[in-house]
């Protein structure tokens, strides 16, 4: 039997080297645990979406205590000046929330918009190479009195004090514990594109996070700056029953995108006119899980609470999960399976109410449409919030 290298102490094994998994690993190491992250790809690739890191997420990352990480995130990110809502046809502003200096004063951290690959690279740099096993795909696992026995697809076996499924929307860990999920197609698709800001001269509010609210529930356009403002990210959703593929890497057609928003205000149409290449995915909704944990295994991030993108909190919730998970496991003896089980139950209880509220709020897609209080989202501090209190009203 091939085991991991931590003979003196079985590690907490995290399946998935995404944003949540790497955040959890860094936080766990900071608080004294051995960790091993399993990543099925053989190298980190520059793929994925562009990420809106709202102040709650940035504050959680800053709390990891790594100045190099803090600087790296800020070096490649943009800082949106405002969060603006506009009406699809008239262009009327229905809300405007300052998000630059005022947000940092109010919440202790800025809002940053960054490419997912840049964030992953910064997180990976903060974690020693020996704590990540590339080319390691989890196939199955069993639990016994000593912890978790993990079988990899290539035949290797690992022993773990606990297993954390941070393996995304199609989580193998979640499926092994609770069976296949039951996603429902919303009838909507999403397009994604990145356009150089220089091609959008004359379009207002390019430095802001702007949401164009459409004529029905999910039709909208969201834009925000990237790469220190040099590029503009465009995310658009619209009704379409004929496309059911759920993937963030499938090409779409720019002409199809423009046709879907032909009735939108000229400022919105100008954004889409500048798009050359787009990606396209179907949007599915899932209900909050009633349970996240079984024994010494749990799930987090998209594996636990996959959500529609309309509150831009998917990455933020995964980052918060990673910090709270580490806090719940702080001081827990990795050789004590009963104590690990109790700590994972505490993690589930500490996070479920908040993540369910955001998950259902994203489905409702009304948050900040006409103003409102952002404090319960942006003001959350994953490092200090009492572990028996996940939601701040």
N, C-alpha and C positions, 0 to 999 in steps of 0.2 A: 504493500500500500504506500503510495506516494503522499506525503503530508507536506504542509507548509513549513517554512523555515523557522517559525517562532516556537521552537520546541519547549521553551520554558513557559510559554503562555499562549494559549490558543487565541488567535485574533478574532475580532469582530469582522466578519467578511461582508463586504458591500457589493452587491451585484449591480454593476452599471457605473461607468465613469462619466456620467453626465454632470450637470450643474449641481443637482441635489446630492448625488453620491460623493462627489469630490468635496463639497462643503462639509458633509457629514464626516468624511474621513479626516479632514484637517481639524475640525472641531474636536473629534474624539481623541486624536493624537495630542492636541493641546491639553486636554483634560486627563491624559494619562493612560489611554488605552492603546493596545496593539491593534492595528487595522490592516486589512488587505482588501484592495479594490479589484474586482474582476471586470475586465472589459473585453468583449468578444472580438472587437476589431484589433488588428495587429499594430495599428498606429493611430494616433489622433489625427482625424481628417478635418479640413476646413469646410465643414458642411453645417447646415442647420439655419435656423431662423435668426432674426435680429431681435434682441432682448431689450425690453423696457424694464430697467431696474429702478423701481420707485423707492422712496426713502427708507421704507421698512426693510427692503432687501439690501440696500447699500449699508445700512447701519448694522445689519447682521453680518455682512461680509467684513466690515471694518472691525467688528468685535473679534474676528479670528486672530487679531494681533500681529499680522504680518505686514510690515510697512511696504515691502516690495510688492506684495499683492495689491495693497491699497493704491500705490502709485501706478502700477501697471493698468489697473482697471480705469483709472482716471485719464491715463495718457492716451488711450485710443477711443475713449467714449466722447459723446456729445452731451451737453447739458441743456435740455429743452427749457426755454424761457417761461412758458406757460402751458397749461392744459386747457385747450379751447374746445368748445362744442359749437358746431355750426349746422344750420338747417340745410338739407340737401339741395333744395331748389332756389330759395331766396338768398342763401348765404348768410342769413341772420345769425349773429352770435347769441347763443342762449346761456352760455356760462364761460367764465374765464378765471382760472385759478393760477396764481403766480407760483412757479415751480423752480426758480433759480435761487437767489439768495434768501428769499423769504422762506422757502421750503426747508433750506438747511437750518435756518434759525428756529423754525417751528418744530422740526422733526429730528434735528441732530445729524442729518445726512442729506445729500442732494439727490435729485433724480438724475440717473445716467442712462443713456441709450447706447447700446454696444452690440457688435456682432457676437453671436453665440460662440464662434470659434475663438475670438479674442478673450472672452471671459473664461472659456475652458482652458486656454493656454496659460492664463494667469493662475488659475486654480491648480493646474497640473504642476506648474513651476513651484508652487508652495508645498507640494507633497513629495517626499523623497521617492526616487524611482523604485526602490525595493518594496514600497507599499502599494504598487500597482502591478497587476499581472495582465499583460496584454495577450490577445489570442486565447482568452479563457471564457468559454461559453458554458454557463450553467445548464446542466441537463436535468438534474433531479437532486433531491436532498431528503434525508430522513433525520428525525430527532430521536435522541435517547437521553438517558439520565446525565450524560456527560456533555451534551450540547447538540451540535448539528454536524452531520456527515454529508459532505457535498460531493456530488459526482459531476465532473466536467465532461463535455462532449468528446474530448480527445482521450478519455480514459483516466485522466488524473483524478485523484481524490484528495479532498481537503477536510480537515477538522476545524470547526469554528466554535467559538463561545456563543455566537449568535449570528444570524443571517439577516441582512437588511436588503430588501428588494427595492433598489433605486433604478430599476430597469425599464422604466417608461410605460407608455400607454398600453403596450402589448406585453405586460410583465409576465415572465415565466414564473417568478416567485408567487405572485398573486394567483395565477392560474393553478399552481400546484396546491396552494392552501384552500382556495375558495371556488375553484372551477372556472370555466370560461365566463367572461363578462357578457353583458347583453346591451351593446351600444345601439342607440336609435338614430337613424339618419334624420337630420334636421330638415332636409330639403334644400339646404344651402351649401354653397361652395365658397372657398376663400382663394384669393389670388395674392401673390406676394412679388414685389419687385423693388429694386434699388436703382435710383436715378441720380446722376451727378447734379448737385445743386446748381452748377453753372448753366445747366440746360433749362432751369426754371425761373429765369430772371423775370421779374414782374409779378410772380405769384406771391401773395402776402403770407406772412406767418410761417415761413420755412423753418425758423428756429424754434417753433413751438411743437408740442404734441397736440395735433388737431384731429378731432373726430367729427366727420360729416355724418349726421344722423339721417338715414334714408326714410322712404315712405312706408316701409313695413318693418317688422320686428328685427330682422338681422341684416337688412341691406344697409351698408355703411362703407365709408372709406376712412382709414386712419393713416396719418402720416407723422413722421418725426425724423429729426436729423440723426445722422450717423457719422462716424469717423471725423470727430471734431467739427461737424457741420459741413463737411465736404460732399456728403451724399445725403439723399433723402430716401427713407424707407417708406414704401407704400403697401398697405394691407387693405384689401377690399373684399367684402363678402356680399353675395347676392343669391337669390333663389335660382336653383337649377336642379331638376329631378333626374336628369339623365347621367350624372356623374357621381359615382359612388366610391371612388378610390380614395382611401385615407392615407396620404403620403405627402410629406413636405419636400420631396425631391422630384416630383413629376412635373415636366414642363407643361405650360398652358399656352394660350395664344393671346397676344396683346390686342389684336383686333376684337376678339371676343370680349375681352375685358372692357375695352372702350365702348362697345355696343351696349353692354349691360348698364352703363351709366350715362347714356346719351342725354337723359333729362336732367342731369345734375347741373349745378351752378357752374359757370365758366371757369372759376378758379379750380374747382375739382376736376373738370374735364381737362384743363391744362396739365395737371399732374399726370393724368393717365396718358395723355398724348405723348408725353416724353418717354413712356415705357417701351423698351425694345424687347426684352425677355421677361417672362413671368413664370412663376411656379403656381401650381393649382392643387388643391386638396378638397375632398368632401369633408363636411363638418358633422361629427357625431356627438350626441350627448349621452352622458352616463350618470346614473344616480350615485349619491354618496354611499360608500361602503358602510355597512353596519359594523364591521369589524376589520381591523388592520392586522392583528397579531394572532399567532398561534404558538404558544410555548416560547421558544427562543428565536422565533422568526417573525419579522414584521415587514411592512411595506411603507414607502414614503414617496413624496413627490407625485408625479403623474401615475405611478403604479398604484397609489392609494386614492388620489382624488383628481383624476383627469378632468380638465375643465375646458369649456369653450373660451375663446381668447378675448372676450369682450370687456373684461376688467383689467387685462394685461397683467395678471397676477400668477400665471403658471410658474414661472421661474422664481418669483418672490416667495410663493408658498413652499416650493421645494427647498430653497435656501433657509427659510425659517425652520422647516422640518429638521434639516440637518443640525442646526444649532440646538433646538429643543431636544432632539434625540440624544445628543452628546451630554446635555445637562442632566437628562433623566438617568443616563448610564454612569454619570460621574460618581466615582467611589464604589461602583459595583464590582464585586469579585468575579472575574471572568470564568473562574472555575466553579462558581455557584450557579447552576442552571436555574434554580428556583428564584434566586435574586435577579438574574437576567430576565426571566419571564415577568417578574413583577415590575421591573424598570420599563420594559417594553409596553406593558399595559398602561403604565403611567404616561408614557409618551403618546400612546393612542388617545387616552382621555384628555391629555393636555392640548391636543391638536384638532380633534375631530370637529368640535363646535365651530371653530374659526374657519377651517378649510371648507366645511360644508356650507357655511354662510357665503363664502366667496364663490364656491362652486355653483351654488344656486343663484347667487347674484349675477354671475357671469351668464348664466342661462337666461335670466330675466332681462339683461341688457338694458337697464335703465339708469345705472349708476352714473351720477354727475351729469345727466343729460341737461338738466336745468339748474345746475349748481348743487348744493348740498354739502354734507359733512364728510370729508375724506379722512378725518382723524382716526377713525376706527381701523382703517386699512394702513395708512401711512405712518401713524403714530405708534404702531405696535413695535415693541422691543423684544426680540426673541431671546436676548441675553438676560433680561431682568423680569419679564412678565412672570408672575407666580405660576407654578406648574399646575395648579388647580384652577387657573383662570386663563382661558385661551382667547376670549373675546372681550375687547374693550368697547363698550357701547359709545 
